[in-house]
Amino acid sequence: MAEKYQICKYCVMDTSDPVISFNDQGVCNHCEGFRARKDWFPGDSGKNKLNALIDSIKGEGRGKEYDCILGLSGGVDSSYLALKAYEWGLRPLVFHVDAGWNSELAVANIEKVVKHCGYDLHTHVVDWETMRGLHLAFMNAGIANQDIPQDHIFLSSQYHFAIKNNIRTILSGGNLATESIFPTSWHNDAMDSINLLDIHKKYAGGKPKNYQTISMFEYYFWYPIVLKMRTVRPLNFMDFNKEAAIGVLEDVIGWRSYGRKHGESIFTKLFQNYILPTRFGYDKRRPHLSSLIVSGQMTRTQAENELLKPLYDANELEQDIEYFCKKLRIERAEFEDFMTAPLRSYKEFRNWDRKQRAIKFIQNGAERITGKRLRVYS
């Protein structure tokens, strides 16, 4: 936290982001960055781009059983994208990763989406002992992004499965309308396998078994340049509204809301709504609500009222902590020790930051020269 507290005059981001800055009007760099974006096309401006994207996906998949792969968590974004892909006539292979923390509601929502759209679903179940070891290692490491063991395997297993099935396009429900603001000072890159493997080695010993990571070489060279893979975000080419999407999902397939972002994962729910704000001082509601403000889906007053609400019901919190400890086979005292242990930066462990900066510098130069986008995400 900065010595002097300050909050943005437009959104609700504040100095809990230690590198936040404000202009003369008191508006933060996150808002200014969003206004300068050139990759968000809501309304009519994105229709032609979206149609061109759909046509290119269909053309790429001509003669194949599937034309793309779609990761489905059961959350709002991925569920709505699955429904839209069905309307567009795409033929995605739907892929779900079960890392051991699915809520019963998430499983039910996934089943409803798949049944309605008639999709083929492949579920990759992550070896639980490996996941448990990674979670405990990250808890002992004391870094802020405790979600990395889940986030990395969600993406890495999806890429590997796409390659195995000769699929080059991955549909992502990620979007700027609901998650454009993200303070990078709070977390490190979940794709940083160097960091993940070093933390596991220091606190669990050796390499995680039955857990396939993605290397820097694969992510920045092999996938996008050699295999010509791409991850696309169609929701950025439409007027995506979170509440409207929930209404459509509820009306069309009987999908049920989780009541909070990422409520489909019991771990992420506890991490974002208790561990992160209590231990690290980061309230993920601030970037989430700020994203809705800058995209015109919420007023600042509405966001301030949301922030006044408690992050957790006391009884629900107790139940989730009890489940968390039982699942990881740790005593409650160990959990409390974790909550008060010294904090560390991910930079205290090996990471790919220096190499990544060099690669991005080269990548940006090559893209300016060739006019082509040479990266997995587009």
The 8 nearest C-alpha neighbors of each residue, nearest first, counted from 0:
[[1, 15, 17, 14, 2, 16, 4, 3],
 [0, 2, 3, 17, 14, 4, 15, 16],
 [3, 1, 0, 4, 14, 5, 17, 15],
 [4, 2, 1, 5, 14, 0, 6, 13],
 [3, 5, 14, 1, 2, 6, 13, 0],
 [4, 6, 13, 14, 3, 7, 1, 25],
 [5, 7, 13, 12, 11, 8, 14, 4],
 [6, 8, 26, 27, 9, 10, 12, 11],
 [7, 9, 26, 25, 10, 6, 11, 24],
 [8, 10, 7, 26, 299, 11, 30, 27],
 [11, 9, 289, 7, 12, 299, 8, 292],
 [12, 10, 289, 7, 285, 13, 6, 9],
 [13, 11, 285, 7, 10, 6, 286, 289],
 [12, 14, 6, 15, 5, 7, 11, 16],
 [13, 15, 16, 17, 0, 5, 1, 4],
 [14, 16, 0, 13, 17, 281, 280, 1],
 [15, 17, 14, 19, 18, 13, 182, 184],
 [18, 16, 0, 14, 1, 15, 19, 184],
 [19, 17, 16, 20, 184, 14, 1, 182],
 [20, 18, 16, 17, 14, 28, 27, 21],
 [21, 19, 28, 27, 18, 22, 26, 29],
 [20, 22, 27, 25, 26, 28, 23, 19],
 [21, 23, 25, 24, 26, 27, 20, 28],
 [24, 22, 25, 21, 26, 27, 20, 8],
 [23, 25, 22, 26, 21, 8, 27, 7],
 [24, 26, 21, 22, 8, 23, 7, 27],
 [27, 25, 7, 21, 8, 22, 24, 9],
 [28, 26, 21, 7, 29, 20, 30, 25],
 [27, 29, 31, 30, 20, 32, 21, 19],
 [30, 28, 32, 27, 31, 180, 33, 19],
 [31, 29, 33, 32, 28, 27, 34, 293],
 [30, 32, 28, 34, 33, 29, 35, 27],
 [33, 31, 29, 35, 30, 34, 28, 36],
 [32, 34, 30, 36, 35, 31, 29, 179],
 [33, 35, 31, 32, 36, 30, 293, 37],
 [34, 36, 32, 33, 31, 37, 30, 38],
 [37, 35, 33, 34, 38, 32, 39, 31],
 [36, 38, 39, 35, 40, 34, 33, 32],
 [37, 39, 36, 40, 235, 236, 175, 377],
 [40, 38, 235, 37, 41, 236, 36, 175],
 [39, 41, 45, 236, 44, 235, 237, 38],
 [42, 40, 238, 237, 236, 45, 44, 39],
 [43, 41, 238, 44, 237, 45, 40, 46],
 [42, 44, 46, 45, 41, 237, 40, 47],
 [45, 43, 40, 42, 46, 41, 47, 236],
 [44, 46, 236, 40, 48, 43, 47, 41],
 [47, 45, 49, 43, 48, 44, 50, 236],
 [48, 46, 50, 49, 45, 51, 44, 43],
 [49, 47, 51, 45, 46, 50, 52, 236],
 [48, 50, 52, 46, 51, 47, 236, 45],
 [51, 49, 53, 47, 52, 48, 46, 54],
 [52, 50, 54, 48, 49, 53, 47, 55],
 [51, 53, 49, 55, 50, 54, 48, 56],
 [54, 52, 50, 56, 55, 51, 49, 57],
 [55, 53, 51, 57, 52, 56, 58, 50],
 [54, 56, 58, 52, 57, 53, 59, 51],
 [57, 55, 59, 53, 58, 54, 66, 52],
 [58, 56, 54, 60, 59, 55, 66, 61],
 [59, 57, 55, 61, 60, 56, 54, 66],
 [58, 60, 56, 57, 61, 55, 66, 167],
 [61, 59, 66, 57, 63, 58, 65, 62],
 [60, 62, 58, 63, 59, 57, 66, 64],
 [61, 63, 60, 64, 65, 59, 66, 58],
 [64, 62, 60, 65, 61, 66, 59, 165],
 [63, 65, 62, 66, 60, 90, 61, 92],
 [66, 64, 90, 63, 91, 67, 92, 60],
 [65, 67, 60, 90, 91, 57, 56, 59],
 [68, 66, 91, 168, 169, 65, 166, 92],
 [67, 69, 92, 169, 91, 93, 170, 168],
 [70, 68, 93, 170, 169, 91, 94, 92],
 [69, 71, 94, 95, 93, 72, 68, 171],
 [72, 70, 95, 77, 73, 94, 69, 93],
 [73, 71, 74, 95, 77, 70, 109, 105],
 [72, 74, 109, 105, 108, 78, 71, 263],
 [75, 73, 72, 76, 77, 78, 263, 261],
 [76, 74, 78, 77, 79, 245, 73, 244],
 [77, 75, 172, 79, 78, 74, 80, 173],
 [76, 78, 172, 80, 71, 79, 75, 74],
 [79, 77, 81, 75, 80, 76, 73, 74],
 [80, 78, 82, 76, 81, 77, 75, 83],
 [79, 81, 83, 77, 82, 78, 172, 84],
 [82, 80, 78, 84, 79, 83, 77, 85],
 [81, 83, 79, 85, 80, 84, 78, 86],
 [84, 82, 86, 80, 85, 81, 87, 79],
 [83, 85, 87, 81, 89, 86, 82, 80],
 [86, 84, 82, 88, 83, 87, 89, 116],
 [85, 87, 83, 84, 88, 82, 89, 81],
 [88, 86, 84, 85, 89, 83, 53, 82],
 [87, 89, 85, 86, 84, 90, 57, 83],
 [88, 90, 84, 87, 85, 91, 57, 66],
 [91, 89, 65, 66, 88, 67, 92, 85],
 [92, 90, 67, 68, 65, 93, 66, 69],
 [91, 93, 68, 119, 65, 69, 94, 67],
 [92, 94, 120, 69, 91, 68, 70, 119],
 [93, 95, 70, 121, 120, 122, 69, 71],
 [94, 96, 122, 71, 70, 123, 72, 121],
 [97, 95, 123, 122, 153, 124, 98, 94],
 [96, 98, 124, 99, 123, 125, 95, 101],
 [99, 97, 125, 100, 96, 124, 149, 130],
 [98, 100, 97, 101, 127, 125, 124, 130],
 [99, 101, 265, 264, 98, 266, 102, 97],
 [102, 100, 264, 99, 263, 105, 265, 103],
 [101, 103, 105, 104, 263, 264, 265, 100],
 [104, 102, 106, 105, 107, 101, 263, 108],
 [103, 105, 107, 102, 106, 108, 263, 255],
 [106, 104, 263, 73, 108, 102, 107, 103],
 [105, 107, 109, 103, 104, 108, 110, 102],
 [108, 106, 104, 110, 105, 109, 111, 103],
 [109, 107, 111, 105, 110, 73, 254, 106],
 [110, 108, 73, 112, 106, 111, 107, 105],
 [109, 111, 107, 113, 108, 112, 114, 106],
 [110, 112, 108, 114, 109, 113, 115, 252],
 [113, 111, 109, 115, 110, 114, 116, 108],
 [112, 114, 118, 110, 116, 111, 115, 117],
 [115, 113, 117, 111, 116, 112, 110, 118],
 [116, 114, 112, 113, 117, 111, 252, 118],
 [115, 117, 113, 118, 114, 85, 112, 82],
 [118, 116, 114, 113, 115, 119, 112, 85],
 [119, 117, 113, 116, 120, 93, 92, 114],
 [118, 120, 92, 93, 121, 117, 113, 91],
 [119, 121, 93, 94, 118, 122, 92, 113],
 [120, 122, 94, 95, 93, 123, 119, 92],
 [123, 121, 95, 96, 94, 124, 120, 97],
 [122, 124, 96, 97, 95, 125, 121, 94],
 [125, 123, 97, 96, 122, 98, 126, 99],
 [126, 124, 98, 127, 97, 123, 130, 96],
 [125, 127, 129, 128, 209, 124, 130, 210],
 [126, 128, 130, 129, 125, 131, 99, 98],
 [129, 127, 131, 130, 126, 132, 133, 125],
 [128, 130, 132, 127, 131, 126, 207, 208],
 [131, 129, 127, 133, 132, 128, 134, 126],
 [130, 132, 128, 134, 129, 133, 127, 327],
 [133, 131, 129, 135, 130, 134, 136, 128],
 [132, 134, 136, 130, 131, 135, 199, 137],
 [133, 135, 131, 137, 136, 132, 130, 138],
 [136, 134, 138, 132, 133, 137, 139, 131],
 [135, 137, 202, 133, 139, 138, 134, 199],
 [138, 136, 140, 134, 139, 135, 145, 133],
 [137, 139, 135, 141, 136, 140, 134, 337],
 [138, 140, 136, 137, 141, 135, 202, 337],
 [139, 141, 137, 138, 142, 136, 198, 343],
 [142, 140, 342, 343, 139, 138, 137, 143],
 [143, 141, 343, 344, 345, 140, 144, 342],
 [142, 144, 145, 186, 279, 141, 185, 275],
 [145, 143, 186, 146, 142, 147, 187, 185],
 [144, 146, 147, 143, 137, 142, 138, 270],
 [147, 145, 144, 149, 148, 150, 267, 270],
 [146, 148, 150, 189, 149, 145, 151, 144],
 [149, 147, 151, 146, 150, 133, 152, 134],
 [150, 148, 147, 152, 151, 146, 153, 98],
 [151, 149, 147, 153, 152, 148, 146, 189],
 [150, 152, 153, 154, 189, 149, 148, 190],
 [151, 153, 155, 154, 149, 156, 150, 148],
 [154, 152, 150, 151, 96, 155, 156, 149],
 [153, 155, 157, 152, 151, 156, 158, 150],
 [154, 156, 152, 158, 157, 213, 212, 153],
 [155, 157, 159, 158, 152, 154, 153, 160],
 [156, 158, 154, 160, 155, 159, 161, 153],
 [159, 157, 161, 155, 160, 156, 154, 162],
 [158, 160, 156, 162, 161, 157, 155, 163],
 [159, 161, 163, 157, 162, 158, 156, 164],
 [160, 162, 166, 158, 164, 163, 159, 157],
 [163, 161, 165, 159, 164, 160, 166, 158],
 [162, 164, 160, 161, 165, 159, 166, 158],
 [163, 165, 161, 162, 166, 160, 65, 159],
 [166, 164, 162, 163, 161, 167, 160, 63],
 [167, 165, 161, 164, 67, 162, 168, 66],
 [166, 168, 228, 229, 165, 227, 169, 67],
 [169, 167, 67, 229, 230, 228, 166, 68],
 [168, 170, 230, 68, 67, 69, 229, 231],
 [171, 169, 69, 231, 230, 68, 232, 168],
 [172, 170, 232, 173, 231, 169, 230, 69],
 [171, 173, 77, 76, 80, 232, 174, 234],
 [174, 172, 171, 232, 76, 175, 234, 178],
 [173, 175, 235, 176, 234, 178, 177, 172],
 [174, 176, 179, 178, 177, 235, 39, 173],
 [175, 177, 294, 174, 178, 179, 291, 290],
 [178, 176, 290, 291, 175, 179, 174, 287],
 [179, 177, 175, 290, 180, 287, 176, 174],
 [178, 180, 175, 290, 177, 176, 181, 33],
 [181, 179, 286, 290, 178, 29, 182, 289],
 [180, 182, 286, 183, 179, 178, 29, 287],
 [183, 181, 184, 185, 16, 180, 286, 186],
 [182, 184, 185, 186, 181, 187, 16, 188],
 [185, 183, 182, 186, 16, 18, 17, 187],
 [186, 184, 183, 182, 143, 16, 187, 281],
 [187, 185, 144, 183, 184, 143, 188, 182],
 [186, 188, 189, 144, 183, 345, 185, 184],
 [189, 187, 190, 191, 186, 147, 183, 144],
 [188, 190, 147, 191, 151, 150, 187, 192],
 [189, 191, 188, 151, 192, 213, 150, 147],
 [192, 190, 193, 189, 188, 194, 351, 195],
 [191, 193, 195, 194, 190, 196, 214, 212],
 [194, 192, 350, 196, 191, 195, 197, 351],
 [193, 195, 350, 197, 349, 192, 196, 191],
 [196, 194, 192, 198, 197, 193, 199, 191],
 [195, 197, 199, 193, 198, 194, 192, 200],
 [198, 196, 200, 194, 199, 195, 349, 193],
 [199, 197, 201, 195, 200, 196, 202, 194],
 [198, 200, 196, 203, 202, 197, 201, 136],
 [199, 201, 204, 205, 197, 198, 203, 202],
 [202, 200, 198, 199, 204, 203, 197, 136],
 [201, 203, 136, 199, 200, 204, 198, 139],
 [204, 202, 199, 200, 136, 201, 132, 205],
 [203, 205, 200, 201, 202, 199, 206, 207],
 [206, 204, 200, 207, 203, 199, 201, 196],
 [205, 207, 200, 208, 196, 204, 199, 203],
 [208, 206, 210, 129, 209, 205, 199, 133],
 [209, 207, 210, 129, 206, 211, 126, 128],
 [210, 208, 211, 126, 207, 129, 125, 206],
 [209, 211, 208, 207, 212, 129, 152, 125],
 [212, 210, 209, 156, 155, 213, 152, 208],
 [211, 213, 155, 192, 210, 214, 152, 151],
 [214, 212, 155, 217, 192, 218, 215, 211],
 [215, 213, 217, 216, 192, 218, 212, 193],
 [214, 216, 218, 217, 219, 213, 191, 192],
 [217, 215, 214, 220, 219, 218, 221, 213],
 [218, 216, 221, 214, 215, 220, 222, 219],
 [217, 219, 215, 216, 222, 220, 214, 213],
 [218, 220, 216, 217, 215, 374, 221, 223],
 [221, 219, 224, 216, 217, 222, 223, 218],
 [220, 222, 217, 225, 224, 223, 226, 216],
 [221, 223, 226, 228, 217, 220, 218, 224],
 [224, 222, 227, 228, 375, 374, 220, 226],
 [225, 223, 227, 220, 221, 226, 222, 373],
 [224, 226, 221, 227, 222, 223, 220, 228],
 [225, 227, 222, 228, 224, 223, 221, 167],
 [228, 226, 223, 224, 225, 222, 229, 167],
 [229, 227, 167, 223, 222, 226, 168, 375],
 [228, 230, 375, 168, 376, 169, 231, 223],
 [229, 231, 169, 376, 375, 168, 170, 377],
 [232, 230, 170, 377, 171, 233, 376, 169],
 [231, 233, 171, 234, 235, 173, 172, 170],
 [234, 232, 235, 236, 231, 49, 237, 170],
 [235, 233, 236, 237, 232, 174, 239, 172],
 [234, 236, 233, 39, 174, 237, 232, 40],
 [237, 235, 45, 40, 234, 233, 49, 41],
 [236, 238, 41, 234, 239, 42, 235, 45],
 [237, 239, 41, 42, 240, 236, 234, 235],
 [240, 238, 237, 234, 241, 176, 41, 244],
 [241, 239, 243, 242, 244, 238, 296, 176],
 [240, 242, 244, 243, 245, 239, 177, 75],
 [243, 241, 245, 244, 240, 246, 296, 247],
 [242, 244, 246, 240, 245, 241, 247, 239],
 [245, 243, 241, 247, 246, 242, 240, 248],
 [244, 246, 242, 248, 243, 247, 249, 241],
 [245, 247, 243, 249, 244, 248, 250, 242],
 [246, 248, 244, 250, 249, 245, 251, 243],
 [249, 247, 245, 254, 251, 246, 250, 252],
 [248, 250, 253, 254, 246, 247, 251, 252],
 [249, 251, 247, 248, 253, 252, 246, 254],
 [250, 252, 248, 249, 247, 253, 254, 246],
 [253, 251, 254, 248, 249, 250, 111, 115],
 [254, 252, 249, 250, 251, 255, 248, 111],
 [253, 255, 249, 248, 108, 252, 256, 111],
 [254, 256, 249, 253, 257, 108, 104, 248],
 [255, 257, 258, 254, 245, 75, 259, 249],
 [258, 256, 262, 259, 255, 263, 260, 104],
 [257, 259, 256, 262, 260, 255, 261, 263],
 [260, 258, 257, 262, 261, 256, 268, 263],
 [259, 261, 262, 258, 257, 268, 74, 263],
 [262, 260, 263, 264, 268, 259, 267, 74],
 [261, 263, 257, 268, 264, 260, 259, 265],
 [262, 264, 105, 261, 102, 101, 74, 265],
 [265, 263, 101, 267, 100, 262, 266, 102],
 [264, 266, 268, 100, 267, 102, 101, 269],
 [265, 267, 269, 268, 264, 100, 270, 323],
 [268, 266, 270, 264, 269, 265, 271, 261],
 [267, 269, 265, 262, 266, 270, 271, 272],
 [270, 268, 266, 272, 273, 267, 271, 265],
 [269, 271, 274, 267, 268, 273, 275, 272],
 [272, 270, 275, 268, 269, 267, 273, 283],
 [271, 273, 269, 310, 270, 268, 274, 275],
 [272, 274, 269, 270, 275, 277, 276, 271],
 [275, 273, 270, 277, 278, 276, 271, 269],
 [274, 276, 279, 271, 281, 278, 277, 270],
 [277, 275, 280, 281, 282, 279, 273, 274],
 [278, 276, 274, 275, 273, 280, 279, 281],
 [277, 279, 274, 275, 338, 276, 280, 339],
 [278, 280, 275, 276, 281, 277, 143, 274],
 [281, 279, 276, 277, 278, 275, 282, 15],
 [282, 280, 276, 275, 279, 283, 15, 185],
 [281, 283, 276, 284, 285, 280, 275, 272],
 [284, 282, 285, 286, 281, 271, 287, 272],
 [283, 285, 287, 282, 286, 288, 306, 289],
 [284, 286, 283, 288, 287, 12, 11, 289],
 [287, 285, 289, 180, 288, 284, 181, 283],
 [288, 286, 284, 290, 285, 289, 178, 283],
 [289, 287, 291, 285, 290, 286, 284, 302],
 [290, 288, 292, 286, 10, 291, 287, 11],
 [291, 289, 177, 287, 180, 288, 292, 293],
 [290, 292, 296, 288, 294, 289, 297, 177],
 [291, 293, 297, 289, 295, 290, 294, 298],
 [292, 294, 290, 295, 291, 289, 30, 10],
 [295, 293, 291, 176, 292, 296, 290, 177],
 [294, 296, 292, 293, 297, 291, 298, 176],
 [297, 295, 291, 294, 292, 240, 298, 293],
 [298, 296, 292, 291, 295, 301, 299, 302],
 [299, 297, 301, 300, 292, 302, 296, 295],
 [298, 300, 302, 301, 10, 303, 292, 297],
 [301, 299, 303, 298, 302, 304, 297, 305],
 [302, 300, 304, 298, 299, 303, 305, 297],
 [301, 303, 299, 305, 304, 300, 288, 306],
 [304, 302, 300, 306, 305, 301, 299, 307],
 [303, 305, 301, 307, 302, 306, 300, 308],
 [306, 304, 302, 307, 303, 308, 301, 288],
 [305, 307, 303, 304, 308, 302, 284, 309],
 [308, 306, 304, 305, 309, 303, 302, 310],
 [307, 309, 306, 305, 310, 304, 311, 303],
 [310, 308, 311, 307, 312, 306, 305, 313],
 [309, 311, 272, 308, 312, 273, 306, 307],
 [312, 310, 309, 316, 313, 315, 272, 273],
 [311, 313, 315, 314, 316, 309, 310, 317],
 [312, 314, 316, 315, 311, 317, 318, 309],
 [315, 313, 317, 316, 312, 318, 311, 319],
 [314, 316, 318, 312, 317, 313, 319, 311],
 [317, 315, 319, 313, 314, 318, 311, 312],
 [316, 318, 314, 320, 315, 319, 321, 313],
 [317, 319, 315, 321, 316, 320, 322, 314],
 [318, 320, 322, 316, 321, 317, 323, 315],
 [321, 319, 323, 317, 322, 318, 316, 324],
 [320, 322, 318, 324, 319, 323, 317, 325],
 [321, 323, 319, 325, 320, 324, 326, 318],
 [322, 324, 320, 326, 321, 325, 319, 327],
 [325, 323, 329, 327, 321, 326, 322, 328],
 [324, 326, 328, 322, 327, 323, 321, 329],
 [325, 327, 323, 324, 328, 322, 329, 131],
 [326, 328, 324, 325, 329, 131, 323, 135],
 [329, 327, 325, 326, 324, 330, 323, 131],
 [328, 330, 324, 327, 333, 325, 331, 334],
 [329, 331, 333, 332, 324, 334, 328, 325],
 [330, 332, 334, 333, 335, 324, 329, 321],
 [331, 333, 335, 330, 334, 336, 329, 337],
 [334, 332, 336, 330, 331, 335, 337, 329],
 [333, 335, 337, 331, 332, 336, 338, 330],
 [334, 336, 338, 332, 337, 333, 331, 339],
 [337, 335, 333, 339, 334, 338, 340, 332],
 [336, 338, 334, 340, 335, 339, 333, 138],
 [337, 339, 335, 336, 278, 340, 334, 274],
 [338, 340, 336, 337, 335, 341, 278, 342],
 [339, 341, 337, 338, 336, 342, 141, 139],
 [342, 340, 343, 339, 141, 337, 338, 140],
 [343, 341, 141, 142, 340, 344, 279, 143],
 [344, 342, 142, 141, 345, 341, 140, 347],
 [343, 345, 346, 142, 347, 342, 143, 141],
 [344, 346, 347, 142, 348, 343, 187, 194],
 [347, 345, 344, 348, 350, 349, 343, 194],
 [346, 348, 345, 344, 349, 343, 350, 142],
 [349, 347, 346, 345, 350, 194, 197, 198],
 [348, 350, 194, 197, 193, 346, 347, 351],
 [351, 349, 194, 193, 352, 348, 191, 346],
 [350, 352, 354, 355, 353, 193, 191, 194],
 [353, 351, 355, 354, 350, 356, 191, 346],
 [354, 352, 356, 355, 351, 357, 350, 358],
 [353, 355, 357, 351, 356, 352, 358, 359],
 [354, 356, 352, 358, 357, 353, 351, 359],
 [357, 355, 359, 353, 354, 358, 360, 352],
 [356, 358, 354, 360, 355, 359, 361, 353],
 [359, 357, 355, 361, 360, 356, 362, 354],
 [360, 358, 362, 356, 361, 357, 363, 355],
 [359, 361, 357, 363, 358, 362, 356, 364],
 [362, 360, 358, 364, 359, 363, 365, 357],
 [361, 363, 359, 365, 364, 360, 358, 366],
 [364, 362, 366, 360, 365, 361, 359, 367],
 [365, 363, 361, 367, 362, 366, 360, 368],
 [364, 366, 362, 368, 367, 363, 369, 361],
 [365, 367, 363, 370, 369, 371, 368, 364],
 [368, 366, 364, 370, 365, 369, 363, 371],
 [367, 369, 365, 366, 370, 364, 371, 363],
 [370, 368, 366, 371, 367, 365, 372, 364],
 [369, 371, 366, 367, 368, 372, 365, 373],
 [372, 370, 366, 369, 373, 367, 365, 368],
 [373, 371, 366, 374, 370, 377, 369, 375],
 [374, 372, 371, 223, 224, 366, 362, 375],
 [375, 373, 223, 376, 372, 219, 377, 229],
 [374, 376, 229, 223, 230, 228, 377, 222],
 [377, 375, 230, 374, 229, 231, 232, 223],
 [376, 231, 230, 375, 229, 374, 372, 232]]
